[in-house]
């Protein structure tokens, strides 16, 4: 029912708590159209962000929780993965303070595979109050357009190409790294010191040639002259 997170000094309880003894904590009640959320998401990730950074190292904190820098701001957040269940209300997540009693903000995200299909607003900041366990509602709503690696505005695989410009997105929902085309192989194929997305000769990652127009073996301007034989290439 519960698991200790020693480095973070927070305890996450998934579902209702079975004891009413005096304790300090807070409950995050996920709300919204439960059936619609379940149909659109196979898991919910609850992201807990402290106002004051936690003195802990990134990594797993139990089976369903991990400390990681979700938004790239250099501050670790606690991400708790929750099963949306098969019926009834959405789950409740209970947090308890340990060494850290910093106020926290909380946001929930629903995912189906790699696609984010639902999201809540940011709740809080909420503070822990001694020997009280208040409940804070966090309403999840479906996104009009699911967000994933191929439409989130980020270069998720570090190959220099973003979203539709990444050839991985031509037939899938994930960016998977370097490929086989000359403009997505991580190499400076034409020796001009520029690689893939940094080379202006590459329109996108599916382009199969970095060669400039004066060294590509083609009559690019249709004047009958190719590469060095074309006077336009003299300069």
C-alpha positions, 0 to 999 in steps of 0.5 A: 500500500505504501513505500518509503522514499528515503532520499526524498523523505516523501511517502506516496500512497496510491488509492484510499488510505485505510487508517485515520490516525493522526498524521501529516500529509495531503491527498491529491484527488484526481478528478474528471471524466473517469471513463473518458480518461481511462479510454484515452490513457493507460497510465497517469503520471503525477508530477510533484515539484517542490518550491525548495529543491530536494536534497536527493539524487535522481533515480527510482524511488520505489516501483512506481516513482522516480526523481527526475528533472522533468522540465529541464530547469535543473530541479528534480521533480517526483513523478508517480505513475498511477494506474487509472483503474478499471471503474469508479473514481480516478485514484487518490495519491497521498503525499507525506512529508519527511525531512522536507516540508517544502510546499509543492505544486502538482500536475497530472498527465495522462498517457497512451503509450508515448502520447500525452492525451490528458492533462491537468492545470498546475495545482498549488502551491500546497503546504503540509500542515501538522496532523492534517491531511487535506484533500486537493482536487486535481482535474484532468481533461482530455487534450484536443490534440494528443502531444508526443515526440513528433509534435512537441517542438523538441528534438527528443532524440538529439539528432538535430531534427524536430518533429515533422523534419525528423524522418522518424516521424514520417511513419511513427510517433517517436524520434529514434535517433540517427538514421541512414540518410546523409542528412541524418547519419551524424556525419559530415558527408560533404566535408564542409564542417557542417553535419546534418541539420546544421548543413544548409544543404539539408532541407530535412532529415530525410534528405539524402545528400549534404553535397552543395549544388557545386559538388553534387554531380547535377546541373542544378540550374539547368544551363548545361553546366555541371558543378565546377564547369558552371561559371556560377561555381567559379567564385 
